Amino acid sequence: MKVLFNWLNELVPLDLPPEKVAQTLTLCGLEVSQIESRGNDTILDLEVTPNRPDCMSHVGIARELASALRRPLRLPEIRLRELPGIETIQIGVKDLKGCPRYIGRVIREVTVAPSPPWLAQRLLYCGFRPINNVVDVTNYVLLEAGHPLHAFDLARFAGPELWVRRARKGETLKALDEQERTLDDQVLVIADGERPVALAGIVGGEESAVSEDTHDLLLESAIFDPILIRRTARRFGIRTESSYRFERGVGWQGTAWASQRAAALLQDLAGGKVSKARGVAPNPWSPVTIDLRIARVQQLLGVALDSAAVAENLRRLQFTIEPTKPAAMSQPATLRVTVPAHRVDVTQEVDVLEELARVYGYHEIPVRYPRFPALEVTIPPLWGIEQLCREVLIGLGHQEAVTNSFLNQAQARPFLPVGAAGAVPLNPLSEEWAALRPSLLPGLLSCVTTNLRRQVPSVRLCEVGRVFWREGNRNHDTNGGLGVGGGLKEGRRVAWVLAGDETPHWMAPPRPINFYALTGMVSHLFTALGISGHEWNATLAPWLHPGQSADVTLNGEVIGAVGQLHPGLTSLWESPVPLWLAELDLEALGRSVSLRQLKPPPRFPSVLRDLAIVLDEAIPYGQVQQVLHTVEGNLLEKTVLFDVYRGPQVPKEKKSLTLSLTFRHSERTLTDREIEQLLQHLREALQKQLGALPR
């Protein structure tokens, strides 16, 4: 909203430069977004919030400056000569809720002409186009007092009567924008004896508009229901300065003042003879009164203001103050606050507190940080494990993803746990989001394949999150139910998906990701978590390739699986390269995590020996590793399988494994004789427990 510095100076004495006035208004909560010099005046462009309709005028802004600068407010003097016997019109209101107050004033023998330069210039600077002295006066008073007015050509009325009523179905009105609109009983109109002549509070009708031939006027000043005005303006797509103010609410007492001010100006500028006001207001206005607790003031503002200081600050905003409850220390504990008529936004105690803070000065309120008692924060046990999993996988070259918890049922079904049913929301967003995810892998697969289709050559994504399923013996997705035989279950998982090549060094040629890259990542993760003794076994997971996959077993419990995506699922996730997957149960990991302790570097050297054995094809390497560490766990530091041989030199249905064994004693150097004894002990244990023979 644009306000003129010279106009404000007429309403409140300002011996400050415009920049200082702008700063003062900003501290009052009325931000000045721009200052512009134009001619002999300065224009301040203000951002007025919707809850301050009282500030949508020069008088309203001057009132704020008077309060902030502790200076008097000087309203313009009204010299109005009212003549008896001029009003010959009947005024009635048939919808008192839509129009609780209406004031009409007849002005005869006016001369419609261009406005004087001072008036036209002020309108132009405020963004209004001058039209003629009658219309310009109504706009001038709107900018000055914030109360919309409208002037009708009385000679164009069908009879000496005016009604504020609801429109009748099928009635039409051609407004000043030259558009004809069909009305109904949801619209409040101003009507003469036969037809509507204006949309109440929004826009006038073309047939009753003031023109050069106008001699007799009806000057309207009223209050209309803000909700009704807003609804009608939005319905017809009309936005006027009048509707903008009526939608937010106008003050009761401003209705009469605006009528008198405009009538006096018309008397001076258009030579009119003004009648006495004729109004309708069956329900007299009663001011809003609010009890303000001094203790509440001090509690919310954080400032030790007594009742005298509170009253003095509120009186600067034209609130009326009186004590209601005497306190023991001769200070009233509560003040009775009467809200001025122009403050339609103040209706409860917290509104008064906001006004008090504003006039006292937000910048004067000291900053005090609240004191809270010490709280014991319990960190969930899995939180640290999840964070460590993220760090390890990111360190291995993955990027963390956060995928949607919803999937389509075709993608969710292969990943359901054995004997479980899928979880379906009651109201799915769409068929593509019709199931809760039982695994993190489908979402990661969609992300990876999207990147591959966009020519990203190598993708590594990981995620830590929740998965969902229902207990049951069949997948409920087929019948659209909510699960069979049990309630909703929830678990925590860590998963990652890889595709493309891996380049361990910039000088090395790229090589495809394979199964052993996945198992190495799992072993690396377990080392970081302090987990040992895991095994690899054949998997029955329906989402993994049967020849390129394995279950991860820990302490006899299957805690996850790794491998290549099953060929039967490639239609769901099409990819030009193999997709490698891994998913682990975080709850199961949490049961096996041990705190790692830093150890000094070993003082004594290690001893490396190779061990070659022949055993049955069906015996997995994990069993061999378990036997070795069970027998010589104290001295056997590490085992590495570096060769598997099947061929003519090995019996059929047998395989040869060659291992590298690292031995170390923590307190002395091992001798060759001790190493040979250890190897012989291990060979005997492997033969006894697994039937393995030395090669």
C-alpha positions in Angstrom: 0.0 0.0 0.0 1.3 3.4 -1.0 1.2 6.3 1.5 2.4 9.9 1.0 4.9 11.4 3.4 3.4 15.0 3.1 -0.1 13.6 3.8 1.1 11.8 6.9 2.8 15.0 8.0 -0.6 16.7 8.0 -2.0 14.0 10.3 0.9 13.7 12.7 3.9 16.2 13.1 6.9 14.6 11.5 10.3 16.4 11.9 12.1 13.2 10.7 13.4 12.3 7.3 11.4 9.7 5.3 14.0 7.0 6.0 13.6 7.4 9.8 9.8 7.3 9.5 10.2 4.1 7.4 12.4 2.6 10.1 9.8 3.5 12.8 7.0 1.9 10.9 9.0 -1.2 10.3 9.6 -1.5 14.1 5.8 -1.2 14.5 5.3 -4.2 12.3 4.5 -2.3 9.1 7.4 -3.1 6.8 8.4 -0.4 4.3 9.5 -2.2 1.2 10.3 0.8 -0.9 10.9 4.6 -0.7 10.4 6.7 -3.8 10.7 10.4 -4.3 8.2 11.8 -6.8 7.6 15.5 -7.5 7.5 17.4 -4.2 6.5 14.3 -2.1 7.9 11.0 -1.0 6.0 7.7 -1.4 6.4 4.9 1.2 5.3 1.5 -0.1 4.2 -0.6 2.9 3.5 -4.3 3.4 0.4 -4.4 5.5 -0.5 -7.8 6.9 -4.1 -9.0 6.4 -4.8 -8.8 10.2 -4.3 -5.1 10.2 -7.2 -3.5 8.2 -7.0 -0.4 10.4 -3.6 0.4 8.8 -5.0 0.4 5.2 -5.3 4.2 5.2 -3.2 7.3 5.9 -5.1 7.9 9.2 -4.3 4.4 10.3 -0.6 4.7 9.5 -0.5 8.2 11.2 -2.1 6.6 14.3 0.7 4.1 14.5 3.3 6.9 14.1 1.7 9.0 16.7 1.8 6.1 19.1 5.4 5.2 18.4 6.7 8.8 18.4 4.5 9.9 21.3 3.0 12.7 19.3 -0.6 13.8 18.8 -2.9 12.6 16.0 -4.5 15.5 14.1 -7.6 14.4 12.2 -8.8 16.8 9.5 -11.4 19.3 10.6 -14.8 18.6 9.1 -16.9 21.7 8.2 -20.2 20.3 7.0 -23.4 22.3 6.5 -26.3 19.9 6.6 -29.6 21.3 5.2 -33.0 20.0 6.3 -35.7 18.8 3.9 -33.3 17.6 1.2 -33.5 13.8 1.8 -36.5 12.4 -0.1 -35.4 8.7 -0.2 -36.4 5.7 1.8 -33.5 3.4 3.0 -34.1 -0.1 4.3 -31.9 -3.1 5.1 -33.5 -6.6 4.6 -30.3 -8.6 5.5 -29.0 -7.2 8.8 -26.4 -9.9 9.1 -25.0 -9.0 5.7 -25.2 -5.3 6.4 -25.3 -4.4 10.1 -25.0 -0.7 9.4 -25.9 1.5 6.5 -25.7 5.3 6.2 -27.1 7.1 3.2 -26.8 10.9 2.5 -28.5 12.8 -0.3 -26.4 15.6 -2.0 -28.2 17.7 -4.5 -27.2 20.3 -7.2 -23.6 19.0 -7.5 -21.4 20.0 -10.4 -19.4 17.1 -11.8 -16.0 18.4 -13.0 -12.3 17.5 -12.9 -10.8 17.4 -9.5 -8.4 20.2 -8.3 -4.7 19.4 -9.0 -3.8 18.7 -5.4 -6.5 16.0 -5.1 -5.7 14.4 -8.5 -2.0 14.4 -7.7 -2.4 12.5 -4.5 -4.6 9.9 -6.1 -2.1 9.4 -8.9 0.8 9.0 -6.4 -1.2 6.4 -4.6 -2.0 4.5 -7.8 -5.5 5.7 -8.5 -6.7 7.2 -11.8 -8.5 10.5 -11.4 -12.0 10.4 -12.9 -14.1 13.4 -11.7 -14.5 15.3 -8.5 -17.3 13.1 -7.1 -15.6 9.7 -7.7 -12.3 11.1 -6.7 -13.6 12.3 -3.3 -14.8 8.8 -2.5 -11.4 7.4 -3.4 -9.6 10.1 -1.5 -11.6 9.4 1.7 -10.9 5.7 1.2 -7.2 6.4 1.1 -7.5 8.8 4.0 -9.8 6.9 6.4 -9.7 3.4 5.0 -13.5 3.2 4.8 -14.9 2.5 1.3 -17.7 4.8 0.0 -19.9 4.8 -3.1 -21.8 7.6 -4.9 -24.9 6.8 -6.9 -26.6 9.0 -9.5 -29.9 9.5 -7.7 -31.8 10.5 -10.8 -31.2 7.0 -12.3 -33.0 5.2 -9.4 -36.4 3.7 -10.1 -38.2 5.6 -7.4 -37.1 7.3 -4.1 -36.1 4.2 -2.3 -33.0 2.1 -1.6 -32.8 -1.5 -0.3 -29.9 -3.6 0.9 -31.1 -7.2 0.2 -30.2 -10.5 -1.3 -30.5 -10.7 -5.1 -33.4 -12.6 -6.6 -32.6 -15.6 -8.7 -32.2 -14.6 -12.3 -31.6 -10.9 -11.6 -28.7 -9.3 -13.6 -26.3 -6.4 -13.0 -24.0 -4.7 -15.5 -21.2 -3.5 -13.4 -18.7 -0.6 -13.9 -16.3 -3.1 -15.6 -19.0 -3.4 -18.4 -19.6 -7.1 -17.7 -23.1 -8.3 -17.0 -23.5 -10.9 -14.3 -26.4 -13.2 -13.4 -27.2 -13.1 -9.6 -28.9 -15.3 -7.1 -29.9 -15.2 -3.4 -26.2 -15.8 -2.3 -25.3 -12.3 -3.4 -25.9 -9.1 -1.4 -26.9 -6.2 -3.6 -27.9 -2.5 -3.3 -31.2 -2.1 -5.1 -33.6 0.6 -6.0 -37.4 -0.1 -6.1 -37.0 -2.4 -9.1 -33.5 -3.8 -9.7 -30.0 -4.1 -8.3 -27.8 -1.1 -8.8 -24.6 -2.4 -7.1 -22.9 -5.5 -5.7 -22.7 -4.5 -2.1 -19.2 -3.6 -0.9 -17.6 -4.6 -4.2 -18.6 -2.6 -7.3 -21.3 -0.3 -8.5 -23.6 -0.7 -11.5 -23.1 1.0 -14.8 -26.7 2.3 -14.9 -26.4 4.2 -11.6 -22.8 5.5 -12.2 -21.9 9.2 -11.8 -21.5 11.0 -15.1 -21.1 14.6 -16.3 -24.9 14.9 -16.4 -25.3 13.9 -12.7 -26.8 16.6 -10.4 -28.1 14.6 -7.4 -26.2 12.0 -5.5 -26.8 9.3 -2.9 -23.6 8.9 -0.9 -23.3 5.4 0.7 -21.2 4.5 3.7 -21.8 1.0 5.2 -20.5 -2.1 7.0 -20.8 -5.4 5.2 -20.2 -9.0 6.3 -16.5 -9.8 5.4 -17.2 -13.5 4.6 -20.1 -12.6 2.3 -18.0 -10.0 0.5 -15.0 -12.3 0.1 -17.2 -15.1 -1.2 -19.0 -12.9 -3.8 -15.8 -11.2 -5.0 -14.1 -14.6 -5.5 -17.1 -16.0 -7.2 -17.3 -13.2 -9.8 -13.6 -12.7 -10.1 -13.8 -9.1 -9.0 -11.1 -7.4 -6.8 -11.5 -3.8 -5.9 -10.1 -1.5 -3.3 -13.5 -1.5 -1.7 -13.8 -5.3 -1.5 -10.2 -5.6 -0.3 -11.0 -3.6 2.8 -14.5 -5.0 3.5 -13.1 -8.5 3.3 -10.8 -7.7 6.2 -13.2 -5.7 8.3 -13.8 -2.0 8.8 -14.4 -0.1 12.0 -17.9 0.8 13.2 -17.4 4.4 14.0 -15.5 5.1 10.8 -18.7 4.6 8.9 -20.2 7.9 10.1 -16.9 9.8 10.0 -16.1 8.8 6.4 -19.6 9.9 5.3 -19.2 13.3 7.0 -15.7 13.8 5.6 -16.7 12.9 2.0 -19.9 15.1 2.2 -17.9 18.1 3.4 -15.4 17.6 0.5 -18.2 17.3 -2.0 -19.8 20.4 -0.6 -16.5 22.3 -1.1 -15.4 20.8 -4.5 -18.8 20.1 -6.2 -21.0 22.8 -4.7 -23.5 20.3 -3.4 -26.3 20.8 -0.8 -26.0 18.0 1.8 -28.8 16.4 3.7 -28.6 14.9 7.1 -27.6 11.3 7.3 -30.2 8.7 7.2 -29.0 5.3 8.6 -30.0 1.8 9.6 -28.3 0.2 12.5 -30.8 -1.7 14.6 -28.1 -3.4 16.8 -26.0 -0.7 18.3 -22.3 -1.3 18.5 -20.8 -2.4 21.9 -17.0 -2.2 22.4 -15.0 -5.4 23.0 -13.7 -5.6 26.6 -10.9 -8.0 27.6 -9.4 -8.8 31.0 -5.6 -8.6 30.8 -3.6 -10.4 33.6 -0.4 -8.6 34.6 1.2 -12.0 35.5 0.4 -13.2 32.0 2.1 -10.1 30.5 5.3 -10.8 32.4 5.2 -14.5 31.6 4.7 -14.2 27.8 6.7 -11.0 27.2 9.6 -11.8 29.5 9.6 -8.1 30.7 8.8 -7.0 34.3 6.1 -4.5 33.4 3.8 -3.3 36.2 0.1 -2.4 35.7 1.0 1.3 35.3 3.5 0.7 32.5 1.1 -1.7 30.8 -1.8 0.8 30.9 0.4 3.7 29.7 1.6 1.7 26.7 -1.9 0.5 25.7 -3.4 4.0 26.0 -0.9 5.1 23.3 -2.8 2.8 21.0 -6.2 4.4 22.1 -7.2 1.4 24.3 -9.2 2.4 27.4 -7.8 0.9 30.6 -9.3 0.4 34.1 -8.4 -1.9 37.0 -10.8 -4.7 37.9 -9.2 -6.8 40.7 -7.2 -5.2 43.5 -4.1 -7.2 44.5 -2.6 -7.6 48.0 0.2 -5.2 47.2 -2.1 -2.3 46.1 -1.4 -3.1 42.4 -4.3 -4.4 40.3 -3.7 -8.0 39.2 -6.0 -7.6 36.2 -6.8 -4.7 33.9 -10.0 -4.2 32.0 -9.1 -3.3 28.4 -11.6 -1.7 26.1 -10.7 -2.1 22.4 -11.1 0.9 20.2 -13.7 0.6 17.3 -11.1 0.6 14.6 -9.2 -2.4 15.9 -11.5 -5.2 14.7 -8.7 -7.7 14.9 -8.3 -7.5 18.7 -10.7 -10.0 20.3 -8.8 -11.8 23.0 -6.1 -11.5 25.7 -3.3 -12.7 23.5 -4.1 -10.0 20.9 -3.7 -7.4 23.5 -0.4 -8.9 24.6 0.8 -8.7 21.0 -0.2 -5.1 20.8 1.6 -4.4 24.1 4.8 -6.0 22.8 4.6 -4.1 19.6 4.1 -0.7 21.2 6.7 -1.4 23.9 9.1 -2.4 21.2 10.3 -5.8 20.2 13.8 -4.5 20.1 13.5 -3.5 23.7 12.6 -7.0 24.9 15.8 -8.7 26.1 16.8 -12.1 24.8 16.6 -14.7 27.4 17.1 -18.4 26.6 14.7 -20.8 28.4 16.1 -23.0 31.1 15.3 -26.7 30.8 16.0 -29.4 33.4 18.6 -31.9 32.4 17.0 -34.7 30.4 18.2 -38.3 30.0 18.3 -39.1 26.4 18.1 -42.8 25.6 19.7 -43.6 22.2 18.1 -46.7 20.6 20.6 -49.6 20.5 20.3 -50.0 16.7 21.0 -46.3 16.1 24.8 -46.7 16.4 24.8 -49.8 14.3 22.8 -48.1 11.5 25.2 -45.2 11.5 28.2 -47.4 11.3 26.6 -49.4 8.4 26.1 -46.2 6.5 29.6 -45.0 7.1 31.1 -48.4 6.0 29.0 -48.7 2.9 29.7 -45.1 1.9 33.3 -45.7 2.4 33.1 -48.6 0.1 31.9 -46.3 -2.7 28.1 -46.4 -2.2 25.7 -43.5 -2.3 22.9 -43.5 0.3 19.4 -43.5 -1.1 16.0 -42.9 0.6 13.4 -44.8 -1.3 9.6 -44.8 -1.0 8.0 -47.2 1.5 5.3 -48.1 -1.1 5.6 -50.4 -4.1 3.4 -52.1 -6.6 2.4 -55.7 -5.6 4.4 -57.4 -8.4 7.6 -55.9 -7.1 6.9 -56.6 -3.5 5.7 -60.3 -3.8 9.1 -62.0 -4.5 10.7 -60.4 -1.5 8.2 -61.5 1.2 9.7 -63.6 4.0 8.8 -67.3 4.0 5.3 -67.9 5.4 4.5 -64.2 5.5 1.8 -62.1 3.8 2.1 -58.7 2.2 1.0 -55.5 3.8 -1.5 -53.4 1.8 -2.8 -49.9 2.9 -6.6 -49.5 3.2 -6.6 -46.7 0.6 -3.7 -47.1 -1.8 -2.5 -44.0 -3.6 -2.5 -45.9 -6.9 -1.8 -49.3 -8.3 1.9 -48.4 -8.4 1.9 -47.7 -4.6 -0.5 -50.5 -3.5 1.8 -52.4 -1.1 4.2 -51.6 1.8 7.7 -52.8 1.0 8.8 -56.1 2.6 12.4 -55.3 1.5 14.6 -52.3 0.7 15.8 -54.0 -2.5 12.9 -53.3 -4.9 13.2 -49.5 -4.3 17.0 -49.6 -4.8 16.7 -51.7 -7.9 14.3 -49.1 -9.4 16.8 -46.3 -8.7 19.8 -48.3 -10.0 18.0 -49.3 -13.3 16.8 -45.7 -13.8 20.4 -44.5 -13.6 21.6 -47.2 -16.0 18.9 -46.2 -18.5 20.3 -42.7 -18.4 23.7 -44.0 -19.3 25.3 -43.9 -15.9 28.0 -46.6 -16.4 28.4 -47.8 -12.8 25.9 -47.4 -9.9 26.3 -48.3 -6.2 23.4 -47.4 -3.9 22.7 -48.3 -0.2 19.9 -47.7 2.2 19.0 -48.3 5.9 15.3 -48.3 6.6 12.2 -50.1 7.7 10.4 -53.0 6.0 6.9 -54.4 6.6 5.0 -57.6 6.3 2.1 -59.6 8.0 2.2 -62.9 9.6 0.3 -65.5 7.5 0.6 -68.6 5.3 -0.2 -66.9 2.0 0.2 -63.6 0.2 -2.9 -61.5 0.8 -2.1 -59.3 -2.3 -4.0 -61.8 -4.5 -7.3 -61.2 -2.7 -6.8 -57.5 -1.8 -7.2 -58.2 1.9 -5.3 -56.8 4.8 -3.1 -59.8 5.6 -3.9 -63.3 6.6 -3.4 -64.7 10.1 -1.6 -62.0 12.0 -0.8 -58.4 12.5 1.6 -56.0 10.9 5.3 -56.7 11.5 8.1 -54.3 11.1 11.9 -54.8 10.8 15.0 -52.8 10.1 17.3 -53.7 7.2 20.5 -52.5 5.5 20.7 -53.2 1.8 22.8 -52.3 -1.2 22.7 -52.8 -4.9 25.6 -52.7 -7.4 25.7 -52.6 -11.2 28.4 -52.0 -13.8 32.2 -52.2 -13.4 34.5 -51.6 -10.5 37.8 -49.8 -11.0 40.1 -50.4 -8.0 42.8 -48.1 -9.4 43.0 -45.5 -12.1 45.8 -47.5 -13.9 44.0 -50.8 -13.7 41.5 -51.9 -16.3 37.8 -52.0 -15.2 36.4 -55.3 -14.2 32.8 -56.4 -13.7 31.3 -56.6 -10.3 31.0 -60.2 -9.2 29.7 -62.4 -6.3 33.0 -62.1 -4.4 32.8 -58.3 -4.4 29.6 -58.7 -2.4 30.9 -61.2 0.1 34.0 -59.0 0.6 31.7 -56.1 1.5 29.8 -58.2 4.0 33.0 -59.4 5.6 34.3 -55.8 5.7 31.1 -54.6 7.4 31.2 -57.5 9.9 34.8 -56.5 10.8 33.8 -53.0 11.4 30.9 -54.2 13.7 33.2 -56.6 15.6 31.3 -59.7 14.3 33.2 -62.9 13.6 32.3 -66.5 12.8 29.8 -65.9 9.9 29.2 -68.6 7.4 28.1 -68.7 3.7 25.4 -71.3 2.8 23.3 -72.1 -0.2 20.2 -69.8 -0.3 16.6 -70.5 -1.2 15.7 -66.8 -1.6 13.4 -66.5 -4.6 14.8 -63.2 -5.6 18.4 -64.5 -6.1 20.1 -66.4 -8.9 20.5 -70.0 -7.6 24.1 -70.3 -8.9 25.3 -66.8 -7.9 24.0 -66.3 -4.3 24.4 -67.3 -0.7 22.8 -66.9 2.7 24.7 -65.2 5.4 24.5 -67.2 8.6 25.6 -66.0 12.0 25.4 -68.2 15.1 23.2 -70.6 13.3 20.7 -67.9 12.2 20.2 -66.7 8.7 20.5 -62.9 8.9 20.5 -62.0 5.2 21.5 -63.0 1.7 23.7 -61.7 -1.2 23.9 -62.5 -4.9 22.7 -61.7 -8.4 19.1 -60.8 -9.2 17.1 -63.9 -10.3 16.7 -64.1 -14.1 12.9 -64.5 -13.6 12.7 -60.9 -12.2 14.6 -59.1 -15.0 11.2 -58.2 -16.6 10.5 -56.0 -13.5 13.9 -54.4 -13.5 15.4 -54.4 -17.0 19.2 -53.8 -17.0 21.9 -54.2 -19.6 24.3 -55.5 -16.9 23.9 -58.0 -14.0 22.4 -56.6 -10.8 24.1 -57.6 -7.6 22.1 -57.4 -4.3 22.7 -57.7 -0.6 20.4 -57.3 2.4 21.0 -57.9 6.1 18.7 -57.9 9.1 19.8 -55.1 11.5 18.1 -56.6 14.5 20.0 -59.9 14.0 23.2 -58.0 13.6 22.5 -56.1 16.8 22.4 -59.3 18.8 26.0 -60.2 17.6 27.8 -56.9 17.7 30.6 -56.7 20.2 32.4 -53.5 21.1 35.8 -53.3 19.4 38.7 -52.3 21.6 41.9 -50.8 20.2 44.9 -53.1 20.5 48.5 -52.1 20.1 50.4 -53.4 17.1 51.7 -57.0 17.6 55.2 -57.2 19.0 56.0 -60.6 17.5 56.0 -61.6 13.9 53.4 -63.8 12.2 54.1 -67.0 10.4 52.4 -68.0 7.1 51.8 -71.5 5.9 49.7 -73.1 3.1 47.4 -75.9 3.7 45.9 -78.0 0.8 43.1 -80.5 1.5 40.7 -82.7 -0.5 37.1 -83.1 0.7 33.6 -83.7 -0.5 32.1 -81.3 -3.0 29.0 -80.7 -0.8 31.0 -79.4 2.2 31.1 -75.6 2.1 34.2 -73.6 2.9 32.5 -72.1 5.9 32.6 -75.4 7.7 36.3 -75.8 7.0 36.9 -72.3 8.4 34.8 -73.0 11.5 36.8 -76.2 12.3 40.2 -74.4 11.9 39.3 -71.6 14.2 37.6 -73.9 16.8 40.7 -76.1 17.1 43.4 -73.4 17.1 41.5 -70.1 17.6 44.2 -68.6 19.9 47.1 -69.0 17.6 45.4 -69.1 14.1 45.0 -65.4 13.3 43.6 -65.5 9.8 42.6 -68.0 7.1 42.3 -67.1 3.4 41.0 -69.4 0.7 43.0 -68.7 -2.5 42.4 -71.7 -4.8 39.7 -74.3 -5.5 40.6 -77.1 -7.9 38.4 -79.7 -9.6 40.0 -81.9 -12.1 41.7 -85.2 -13.1 44.0 -85.2 -10.1 41.0 -85.1 -7.7 38.5 -87.9 -7.3 35.0 -87.3 -8.7 32.6 -85.5 -6.4 35.6 -84.1 -4.6 37.3 -80.7 -4.6 40.7 -79.4 -3.5 41.0 -76.3 -1.4 44.2 -74.4 -0.8 44.3 -72.1 2.2 46.8 -69.5 3.5 47.0 -69.7 7.3 48.5 -66.9 9.5 49.8 -67.9 12.9 50.9 -65.6 15.7 51.7 -65.8 19.4 51.0 -62.7 21.5 53.9 -63.2 23.9 56.7 -64.8 21.8 57.9 -65.9 18.4 56.6 -69.3 17.2 59.2 -71.9 16.2 59.1 -74.0 13.1 58.5 -77.1 15.2 55.5 -75.5 16.9 54.1 -74.5 13.5 54.4 -78.1 12.1 52.7 -79.4 15.2 49.8 -76.9 14.7 49.4 -77.9 11.0 49.4 -81.6 11.9 46.7 -80.9 14.6 44.6 -79.0 12.1 44.9 -81.8 9.4 43.8 -84.4 12.0 40.8 -82.3 13.0 39.7 -81.7 9.4 40.0 -85.4 8.7 38.1 -86.4 11.8 35.3 -83.9 11.5 34.9 -83.4 7.7 36.7 -86.4 6.2 39.2 -84.1 4.6 42.6 -85.6 3.4 45.8 -83.7 2.8 46.8 -83.2 -0.8 
